[in-house]
Amino acid sequence: MLNRENWQVQNERYMTAAIRWLRLLLSAKGQLEDVTASDVAQAEREMEAAAGIEPPPAFITLGRQLGLSPLEGEVLLLCMAVELHEEMSDLCALIQGKQRKYPTFALAFSVFDRPTWDIVAPEGSLRYWRLIEITRSGKDPLTTSPLQADESIVNYCQGLYNIDDRLRGIISPLKLENPLTADGKLYLAPSQQGAADAIVRKLTQHLQQSQVVQLLGLDPGSKKLVCWQVCVSIGLQLYRLPVTRLSADGQELETLARLWERESKLKPVALYLEVQSTEEDLTKAQKQAMSRFLDSSSGIFFLEVREATLAIAGESFSFEIAKPKIGEQIAAWEGVLAGDRSTAVQIAGQFNLSLGQIGKIVKEVASSEEEESSIEEKLWQGCREVTRPQFHNLAQAIEVKASWDNLVLPPAETELLQQIANQVRQRGKVYEEWGFEQRLNRGLGISALFAGESGTGKTMAAEVIANDLGLSLYRIDLATVVSKYIGETEKNLRSLFDAAEDGGAILFFDEADALFGKRSEVQDSHDRYANIEINYLLQRLEAYRGLAILATNMKTALDKAFLRRLRFVVNFPYPGIRERKAMWEKAFPKETPTENIDCDRLAKLNLTGGNIHNIAINAAFIAAQGGTAVTMASVLGAARMEYRKLERQINEADFRA
């Protein structure tokens, strides 16, 4: 078998011999010069001899792959010869008349042996595969209309395997972003390499047939990586087609499908259909266009879907493709961290990343000029940035500033909150290294209920935990997520968890009683769907890699069966005098000028931490406007405002400065 360079030389030799044979044939048929039948026969033998290479010349391969008859091949050669050699145009004109310096079916019928009308038909190979173009004018019949070889086909037969220009704006080579390498080779996690090997085995059983591989799962990056490895193993070049680029116009879609089918028959290529979002987000027209494209074309296709729901004609099979398992992610991070397993376990236990995402983070950290943070801190922050969720108005990011010093709770509740933070921190070690992942059949999620009146510190406690762990915190108001439309609530919840899953962000569900109130008997379809939504949320809570916190000020309204499925329940009591005094002592930043603030007296005011926070801010503004330090007078004045807001009875003795 020839190498590429030698094959190119021999391919050009064949094309030269073929066009020389054609020139002599035209000259002999048209009696244009002293050419004998033996000259034509000798040229034909030389052409056949030049074809005896391995792999065969591109023109021979094209004829076999597209099913061209000998006559169709000769017509195509005639059209190509005119594009490649100007003298061939002159020969056409000499035979047909000076005005016709181009090939026609009439010329082909007069020159080539065994002419048949089927080569003219739209279903014939020449027109079906768009190998030639017919330029019709109003007066010329079909047989005398100019024929022109397709430019991409001319290039192919010359040994140039570039993709057709008409596909270039829609289909492009698939490129891996930030791939990890090992020993100079593309690195795949063992589970992903196993999936790639299984796909290769399946495809190679019927490599000449059209096959659609549905890639199930949530991570496009891992799917692309596995497909890339599959194509490397089989020797295919992988291209990508965003499904959103498919035209709804039937004629345009048919042309695209036909041109790609031609590419796949002539070249070692495969096509990755890129959804770029969940298939639920595709319009009905886009789904129909995707199905029609697959039904109208052939080749090897990789289809990016969440679930195998698309009905596909012909050979189709499905494979689940996921991100590397946590142990595999730990191994990848260990390689990055030069064997620092402790940090690798902590990062992999918190962030669920593809190899491409790990590669991106490593690349960005390596190019970072920031010197204050350690490599470990940079990697952690990089993980947070890469996995920052897109909630599409379903959640609100909370800027976390509070620390354990800001929190005022009884010791038992504080210890419980610290246990929650520690479980999140040690998740990777306990689940992966200590084997508990194999023991838990209800999922690995860490969930907690924060119960207490408004202002008792539930949101602040969530902030403290997020700040301690270095994680993002998002507030979700379940009252806005719950929809009156059947099925919409579950869709909203799925979008939330899918968006947050990889980064292990802390999800703070407010107004939990909006969904988890005590269930009544099922009386209609809405009740049934409400129960389905509750069960769905519970399943996602139990499987969620991060920490999910549900908050309520109506704990008694919650279903006890729901409470049993949570790992932690933290009660936030109404603060007593001792807690209120501690809150007042921490109410003002050290930069705030204060004078004679009597925290013992203020602690006697029956307020929550949230109320105290509001009063402190309002007192600061009162003092700033008056040009003084914060005094008892400004604090009590602000407290009076808070009482009025709460519509509480005011005892003047309590508010007298």
C-alpha positions, 0 to 999 in steps of 0.5 A: 500500500502506498503512502500518502505522498506516493499515492498522490503522485500515482493518482495524478498519473492516473488522471493524466492518463484518463484525460489523455485517453478522453482527448484521443477518443474525442479527436477520433470520434470527431475526426479532428486529427490523425488518431487511430483506433489503436491509439485510443486503445493504447491510451485506454490500456495505459489508463487501466495500468495507472489504475492498478494502485492501492488504494485505488485512484480517487476517481475509481473509488468514487465510481465504486462508492457511488455506484456509477455505471461505466457511461456515467463515469465517462460523462463525469470524466468529460465534465472534469476534463473541461474544468482541468484542461482548457484544450478540452473546451476547444475539442467540445466546440470543434465537435459541437460547434463554436458556441458550445465549448462545454460538455453536453449529454448530446456530446456524450451520446455521440462519443461514448459507447452504449449510450442510455437515457437513464444517465439523464434521469434525476434518480441517476447517480450523476444527478442524485449525488450532485456530481454534475450541474445542468445549466438550463436556459429557456431555449436549450433542450436538456440534452444540449444544456451545458454540464459542469462537474461539481467543484468538490468532486473535481478536487476529490478526484485530484486527491484533495479531500476538503469538505464541500464548500456548501457544508462548510458554513454548517458543518465543521471539524470537531475540536476538543477543548483543553484535552488532558494528555498522558505520555503525549496521548489523549487521556481518557478515564478508564470508564470512558475508554471502556465506553469508547471500546464498546462503541468501536466493537459495535460499529466495526461489526457493520462498518459499511452500513449507516449507523446512528449512535445515541449518546445518553447522559448530561455531559456533552464534553465527555460525549465528544471526548469518547466520540473523538477516541472512537473515530481515532480508533476506526480512522475517521475524521469527526465533524460536528453539526449543531442541530439548531443549524438544520433548516426547516426548509425541506429542499435545503434539508434534502440537499444537506443530507445528500451532500453529507451522505456523499461525503461519508461514502467518499471519505472516512468521516463521521458526524456528531449532531450537537444539541447544545442544550437539552432536547426539551429546549429544541423546537418541534420544527428542529426535532423534525428537521433532525429526524428528517436529516437522519432518515434522508442521509447515511453514514456514521452519526453520533447523536447527543441526547439526554434519553433515547427518545428519538425514533430513528429508522435503520441501525441505531444503538445507545450508550450511556456516556458520563463524566469520569467516576469520582475515583477517576477524577481523583486520579486525574487531579493527583496527576495535576497536583503531583501526587497530592491525594488529600487535595485531589480527594477534596476537589473531586469530592466537591466538583463533578468535572469532565476531563476537558473542564479539568484541562481548562482549569489547569491551563488557566491556573498555569497562565495566571499571574496572580501570586497571592493565592496558592495553587490549591486555592487557584484550582478551587476557585477555577472549579467554582468558575467553570461550574458556575450554574446558569439558573435562568431566573430560577435562583438568586446568587447570595454574596456570602460574607458572614462567618462563624463569628457572626452567628449567634445560636445556642451551642447545640445548633451551632455544633449541628451546623458545623457537622453539616459543613464537615460532612460536605468537606469530607464527602470525598473521603468518606464516600469514595476512599472509605467505601460508603458510596457502595453502601448507600442505596438512597443517594449521596446527597446531604440535605438539611431543614432550617426551621424557625421564624423569620429573622432567626438566622436561617439565611445567615447560617447558610451563608456561614457554611458556604463561606466556610467551604468556599462554595457558591450559595443560591437562594430558590424561592419554592413558591416561585418554582411551583407552577400551577401548570401540570409538569412545569414544576418538575421541569423547573426543579430538573433545570435547577438541579442539573445546572447546580449538580457539577459544582456542588453549589449550596442550594437554599430553598426558601418557603419549603412549605410551599411544596412540602405541606402535609399531603391530603388525599388524592382527589384529582390530577393536580393532586397526583402531579403534586405528589409526583413533584414532591417525590421528584424533589426528594429523589434529587435531594438525595442524589445531589452532590452538594448541600441542599438546605430547605428553610421554613417558618412553618415546620408544623405544616410539613409532612413528617414523612418528608422530614424523615428523609432529610439528614439534618434538621436544625431548629432556629429558636427565637433568641433570648436575652443572652443571644440578643445581647451577643447580637447587639455586641456584634451589630456594628462594624468596628469602623462605625463610631459608637458612643455608650451603646447599652447592649444589656438594655437593648437585649431586653427588646424582644427582637430577632437577629434580622430585626437587630440587623435592620435597626443597626443599619437604620441607626447608622444612617440616622447618626450619619445624617446628624453628623454624630456617632451612633448613640443610644438615641439613634439606636432607640429611634431606629428600634421605634421605626422597626416596631412600627414596621412590625405593628407592635405595641410601643412601650415608651419607657423602653424607647426613652434615651 
